[in-house]
């Protein structure tokens, strides 16, 4: 069996973290796996531009929404020689199995298919309940492979599932009266304003910030987490491995590194102990919600695909809009009901990793 290659992106971390979850779980089943991040193959100029865009989108949600509607091909951003070397390595290793989390990889795979004249086994993974912009750009290339949905907006159902860790969900009674608040990997959306408004609601906050100043309003029992500022998703450790996002806690203005976990992202341990997640409806947030049975209080979505995520999570009884929760008086009972729905839901998706491993081994 040749190496399985997972192709992902550094945009917002929403397709980066699932790629690493799958890598770890496939390796545990004896599969040889590598992961490539598209932005690693950008020119240095385009990498700098990518970082600047992330910062601008964090600062301005309206700008982020506009940019999302204007998604375009990124092939001109790539370092052609490095892409050629990558494809030659795949060919030398006989790579035929690809798990794709960003449609921007599809033209590269099409080139590789012509280069080798091999039949490639490609999974087009959907992190949202609708086809994301990066895949919609390449309609003619989506015929090569199979679509892997985690949840499907048209059928309002779960399809495949990606687990996080080995722990069973905690009961609601075992959880702390805390809520996790974040805006995804880039810190996009209205979460900061919502966090400031929650002080009278009686919940302690676990807030993800992108600079220490954003934590200035927090109270004594609150906690702030910050992504390591100089880390980028395409960076590898001394062993050449991609890592889950390294986080720090902020304590009286001091940044304290958190211990890394090799199998899943650090904030999941916080989420599974909390009573809710308050966030825009990104796909990775929904993975965390389903795995931990933690309800999502849904903020304004980032684009059409996240809007479909929000709709399906409410229809399945796993989440509630922030406006509705606020109108309920920040009801704890509503959260208990949503948690129970997550725990009791009997039509969970098929375990993607186990199914994939069975298919290729």
C-alpha positions in Angstrom: 0.0 0.0 0.0 1.5 3.3 -1.1 1.4 6.5 1.1 -1.9 8.3 1.5 -1.5 12.0 0.9 -3.8 14.5 2.7 -4.0 17.9 0.9 -5.2 20.8 3.0 -4.9 24.6 3.4 -3.9 27.1 6.1 -7.1 29.3 5.5 -8.7 29.7 8.9 -7.5 26.3 10.2 -10.9 24.9 9.5 -9.6 22.3 7.0 -6.1 22.1 8.6 -7.2 20.6 11.9 -9.4 17.9 10.4 -6.5 16.9 8.1 -4.3 16.4 11.1 -7.0 14.5 13.0 -7.3 12.1 10.0 -3.5 11.7 9.8 -3.2 10.7 13.4 -6.1 8.3 13.3 -5.0 6.6 10.0 -1.5 6.2 11.4 -2.9 4.5 14.5 -4.5 2.0 12.1 -1.2 1.3 10.4 -1.6 3.5 7.3 1.4 5.6 6.0 0.2 9.2 5.7 1.7 12.6 4.8 0.0 16.0 4.9 0.7 18.9 2.6 -0.4 22.5 3.2 -1.1 24.5 0.1 0.4 27.7 1.4 3.7 26.0 2.0 4.1 26.0 -1.8 3.3 29.7 -2.1 6.1 32.1 -3.1 7.5 34.0 -0.2 5.7 37.1 -1.4 2.4 35.3 -1.5 3.0 33.8 1.9 3.4 37.3 3.3 0.3 38.4 1.5 -1.6 35.4 3.0 -0.6 36.5 6.5 -1.6 40.1 5.8 -5.0 38.9 4.6 -5.6 36.9 7.7 -4.8 39.9 9.9 -7.1 42.1 7.8 -10.0 39.6 8.0 -9.6 39.4 11.7 -9.8 43.2 12.0 -12.8 43.6 9.6 -15.6 41.0 9.3 -17.2 42.9 6.4 -13.9 42.8 4.5 -13.6 39.0 5.2 -17.2 38.5 3.9 -16.4 40.4 0.7 -13.2 38.5 0.1 -15.0 35.2 0.6 -17.4 36.1 -2.2 -14.5 36.9 -4.5 -12.6 33.6 -4.2 -10.4 32.9 -7.2 -7.8 30.5 -8.5 -4.5 30.6 -6.6 -2.2 28.8 -9.1 -0.3 32.0 -9.9 0.6 32.2 -6.2 2.5 28.9 -6.3 6.2 28.2 -6.5 6.2 26.1 -9.7 9.5 24.4 -9.2 8.5 23.2 -5.7 5.2 21.9 -7.0 7.1 20.0 -9.7 9.4 18.5 -7.0 6.4 17.5 -5.0 4.8 15.7 -7.9 8.0 13.9 -8.7 8.2 12.7 -5.2 4.7 11.4 -5.3 5.4 9.6 -8.5 8.6 8.0 -7.1 6.6 6.8 -4.1 3.7 5.6 -6.2 1.2 7.8 -4.5 -2.3 7.2 -5.8 -4.6 7.9 -2.8 -5.4 11.5 -1.9 -7.7 13.1 0.7 -8.4 16.6 -0.4 -9.6 19.4 1.9 -9.1 22.4 -0.4 -10.2 22.5 -4.0 -7.2 24.7 -4.9 -5.2 21.4 -5.0 -7.4 20.0 -7.8 -5.4 21.5 -10.8 -2.2 20.2 -9.2 -3.7 16.7 -9.0 -5.0 16.9 -12.6 -1.4 17.8 -13.7 -0.1 14.8 -11.7 -2.7 12.5 -13.2 -1.6 13.4 -16.7 2.1 13.2 -15.6 1.7 9.6 -14.4 -1.2 8.4 -16.5 -2.5 6.6 -13.3 -5.9 6.2 -11.9 -6.0 8.3 -8.8 -8.3 7.7 -5.8 -9.4 11.1 -4.6 -11.7 12.0 -1.8 -13.2 15.5 -2.0 -13.9 16.3 1.6 -16.6 18.8 2.5 -16.1 20.6 5.8 -19.4 22.5 5.3 -23.0 21.6 4.5 -22.5 23.1 1.0 -19.6 22.9 -1.5 -17.0 25.4 -0.5 -15.7 28.1 -2.8 -12.4 26.5 -3.4 -14.1 23.4 -5.0 -16.8 25.4 -6.9 -14.1 27.1 -8.9 -13.1 23.8 -10.5 -16.4 22.2 -11.6 -14.8 20.1 -14.4 -12.3 18.5 -12.0 -14.7 17.4 -9.3 -15.7 14.4 -11.5 -12.4 12.7 -10.6 -13.1 11.3 -7.2 -15.8 10.8 -4.6 -17.5 13.4 -2.4 -17.2 13.0 1.4 -19.8 14.9 3.3 -19.7 15.2 7.1 -23.1 16.8 7.1 -25.3 17.5 4.0 -27.4 20.6 3.8 -29.8 19.1 1.2 -30.7 16.1 3.3 -30.2 17.8 6.7 -28.3 14.7 7.9 -25.0 13.6 9.2 -23.0 11.5 6.7 -19.4 10.8 7.8 -17.9 11.5 11.2 -14.4 12.5 12.3 -13.7 11.7 16.0 -11.6 13.8 18.3 -9.6 11.9 21.0 -10.8 8.8 22.9 -12.8 10.3 25.7 -16.6 9.9 25.9 -18.6 13.1 26.2 -19.0 14.4 29.7 -22.5 14.7 31.1 -23.9 18.2 31.5 -23.8 17.9 35.3 -20.0 17.2 35.1 -19.3 20.4 33.1 -18.2 23.7 34.4 -20.4 26.8 34.1 -18.2 28.1 31.3 -18.5 28.8 27.6 -15.8 28.7 24.9 -15.9 31.8 22.6 -13.8 32.0 19.4 -13.8 33.1 15.8 -12.0 30.2 14.2 -8.4 30.1 13.3 -8.3 33.7 12.0 -10.6 35.1 14.6 -13.3 36.2 12.2 -16.8 37.5 13.2 -18.7 39.1 16.0 -17.5 36.9 18.8 -15.6 39.7 20.6 -18.7 41.9 20.9 -20.7 38.9 22.1 -18.1 38.0 24.7 -18.2 41.5 26.2 -22.0 41.4 26.4 -22.0 38.1 28.3 -20.7 39.3 31.6 -24.2 39.5 33.3 -25.2 36.1 32.1 -23.4 34.1 34.8 -21.0 32.1 32.6 -17.3 32.2 32.9 -15.6 32.7 29.6 -12.8 30.8 27.8 -12.0 33.3 25.1 -9.6 32.9 22.2 -7.8 36.2 21.5 -5.4 37.2 18.8 -3.5 39.8 20.8 -3.4 40.4 24.6 -5.4 43.7 24.4 -8.5 41.7 23.4 -8.5 40.1 26.8 -8.5 43.4 28.8 -12.2 43.2 29.7 -12.1 39.6 31.1 -13.1 39.0 34.7 -11.4 37.0 37.5 -12.8 33.6 36.5 -12.4 34.0 32.8 -9.5 32.6 30.8 -7.8 33.8 27.6 -6.1 31.6 25.0 -3.9 32.9 22.2 -2.6 31.1 19.2 1.2 31.4 19.2 1.7 34.6 17.2 4.7 33.5 15.1 3.3 30.2 14.1 1.9 29.4 10.7 0.2 26.2 9.6 2.8 25.2 7.0 5.6 25.2 9.5 7.1 21.8 10.5 8.9 20.7 13.6 12.4 19.2 13.7 11.1 15.9 12.6 9.3 17.4 9.6 5.9 17.0 11.1 3.0 19.5 11.0 1.6 20.3 14.4 -1.8 21.1 15.9 -2.0 24.9 16.6 0.3 25.8 19.5 -1.7 27.8 22.1 -0.7 30.0 25.1 -2.7 31.1 28.1 -2.6 34.7 29.1 -2.0 35.3 32.8 -1.8 38.9 34.0 -0.5 39.9 30.6 2.1 37.0 30.6 1.9 34.4 27.8 2.3 30.8 29.1 2.8 28.0 26.5 0.3 25.2 26.8 1.5 21.6 26.5 1.0 20.2 23.0 -1.1 17.1 22.3 0.0 14.9 19.4 -3.5 13.5 18.6 -5.8 16.5 18.6 -6.0 20.3 19.1 -5.6 21.6 22.6 -8.8 23.6 22.8 -10.9 20.5 22.5 -10.0 19.6 26.1 -11.4 22.9 27.1 -14.5 22.6 24.9 -15.5 19.1 26.3 -15.6 20.5 29.8 -17.7 23.6 28.9 -21.4 24.0 28.6 -21.4 25.6 25.1 -19.3 26.9 22.3 -20.1 30.4 21.0 -18.8 30.8 17.5 -19.6 31.3 13.9 -20.6 27.9 12.4 -17.3 26.8 11.0 -17.0 23.1 10.1 -14.2 22.3 12.6 -16.4 23.9 15.3 -19.1 21.4 14.4 -16.7 18.5 14.5 -15.8 19.6 18.1 -19.5 20.0 19.0 -20.4 16.5 17.7 -17.4 14.7 19.2 -17.8 16.3 22.7 -21.7 16.7 22.7 -21.2 20.4 23.3 -24.0 22.7 22.0 -23.1 25.6 19.7 -24.5 29.1 20.2 -24.3 30.2 16.6 -23.0 33.6 15.6 -23.2 35.2 12.2 -21.8 32.9 9.5 -18.8 33.5 7.3 -20.2 33.0 3.8 -22.9 30.9 2.3 -21.4 27.5 3.3 -21.3 28.4 7.0 -24.9 29.6 6.7 -25.9 26.1 5.7 -23.9 24.7 8.6 -25.9 27.0 11.0 -29.2 25.9 9.5 -28.5 22.2 9.8 -27.1 22.4 13.3 -30.3 24.2 14.4 -32.5 21.7 12.5 -30.8 18.8 14.1 -31.3 20.3 17.5 -27.5 20.7 18.2 -27.3 24.5 18.2 -29.2 27.7 18.7 -28.7 31.2 17.3 -27.2 33.7 19.6 -30.2 35.9 19.1 -32.6 33.1 20.2 -30.4 32.2 23.2 -30.2 35.9 24.2 -34.0 36.2 23.9 -34.4 33.2 26.2 -32.5 35.0 28.9 -29.4 33.0 28.2 -31.3 29.9 29.2 -29.3 27.0 30.8 -32.2 24.7 30.1 -31.9 25.3 26.4 -28.3 24.2 26.5 -29.2 21.1 28.5 -31.7 20.1 25.8 -29.2 20.7 23.0 -26.6 18.6 24.8 -29.1 15.8 25.3 -29.9 15.9 21.6 -26.2 15.5 20.8 -25.8 12.6 23.2 -28.9 10.8 22.2 -28.8 11.3 18.4 -28.9 7.8 17.0 -28.1 8.6 13.3 -24.5 9.7 13.6 -22.4 9.6 10.6 -20.2 6.7 9.6 -16.6 6.8 11.0 -14.7 8.2 8.0 -11.2 7.1 9.0 -12.1 3.5 9.8 -14.1 3.2 6.6 -11.2 4.7 4.6 -8.6 2.5 6.2 -10.8 -0.6 5.5 -11.1 0.4 1.8 -7.4 0.8 1.1 -5.8 -1.8 3.3 
